[in-house]
Amino acid sequence: MPLRSGVCRIWNDEKGFGFITSDDGAGDYFCHRLVVEGSNYLNPGDRVEFTLEHDKERRKYKVAGCQIVERVEGGAKAVALGLAGKGAGEKGGRGDGGGRGGGGGAYSPYGGPANPYPWRAGGKK
């Protein structure tokens, strides 16, 4: 399979796996820590290049090999706060309300308002 590029969407460090979203929009692919070259984990937001193989048991494609192209320092918290890849005290990232979903001023992985759970405190009712 050809080399693809994408971004780590979610990573469960306790269980040692996560999912990579392909840049070509084909979907999310399962990635185990053993196939990450030079590391045994990814941070959500890490830019990666990967190859796929077909998992006959699950009848889906999964990541066969993965290289980190750009590491997001600070992991999910830095991505959520818009500080990913920035130095201390600098402003930047996705917290400016631009990009997918627009508005809000806070990062939302769902592409909509910052609080996808309106029944929780602070949400719209």
N, C-alpha and C positions, 0 to 999 in steps of 0.2 A: 504494500500500500504506500502511496506517496506521503511525504512529510507534510503535516498540517500544522497550523498555528491556532492558538486559542488562549483563553484565560481560565485560571482556576476559579471556579464559582464557589465551591464550598469544600472544606477539608475537615475531617474528623480525626484529630491527632490520636485520640485514645484507641480508635479502631484501625487507624492506619490506612484510610482511604478517603477519596473525595471524588469530585466530578469536575471535568473540564468542559467548558463551552467552546465549541469550534467557531472560529471567525467567519467561516463560510455559511453559518446559520443552519448547519445540518443537525445540530442538537448537542446534548450533553453526553459525555462518555465517562464511564467508570474508570478510575485510576487508582491502583494499589501502590503503596509506598515502595514496594520492591522494584517497580519499574521506573522510578524517578532517579535519573543518573546524577551522581555526585551529592545526593541528599536522600533523606528518607521521609521527607514531608514537603508540602507546598503551603504557601500562604494564600488565602483568598485574594485574588487580584494579581497574582504572579502571572506573567506572560510566559507561555511555554510553546515548544514545538514538540509534536508527538506523532507516533505512528499507531495504527489500529490493527487489531486482529479480531476475527469473528469468534465469539464464545459460543461453542456448539451447545453447551448445557442450557444457557439462558436465551440462545437464539438472538443475540445482540452483539454489536461491536463494543470492544473495550480497548483501553490504551495498552499497547504492547511495549512502548518505550517512550520516555518523556525527558526532555532537556529543558532546564530553566533558562529562558532568554533574558528576562528582566525580573529581578526579585523585588517584591514589595516589602519594605521594612516595616515592622510593626504589625503585620498581619491584618486580620479582619477589623480590629479596632481602628487602625490607621486609615483603612479604606472607608469605614463608616464615618470617621471624623473629617475626611477629606485631606488627611495629612500624608497620605501614601507618597513616598518618594520625595518628601519635602524635608528641609532642615527644621530645627526647632525654631518656633516663633514665626515661621513663614506662613503666608496664607496661600491656599491653593487647593486643588482637587475638585471634587464634584459638588461641594457645598454651596456653590454660587447660584444654584437654581437652574443652571443650564443643562443641556444634554437631554437624555431620554426622560420623558414625563414632564419635564419643566417644572417651574414654580417651587414653592416650598422652602428652599434654602437648606434643606437637610438631605443627606444621601438616602436614597431608598432603592434597594435592589429590585423592587417590584415595578419601578418606572412610574409610579404614581405619587400620591401624597406620602409624606414622611412616616405617617402612622397608618399601616394597613389594617390595624385592629381598632375600629372606632369605639368599641365597647370598653376599651382599656382607658385608664386615666390619661387625660390630655388630648384624647382624640375627639374628632367631630362627632356629634350625635345626630 
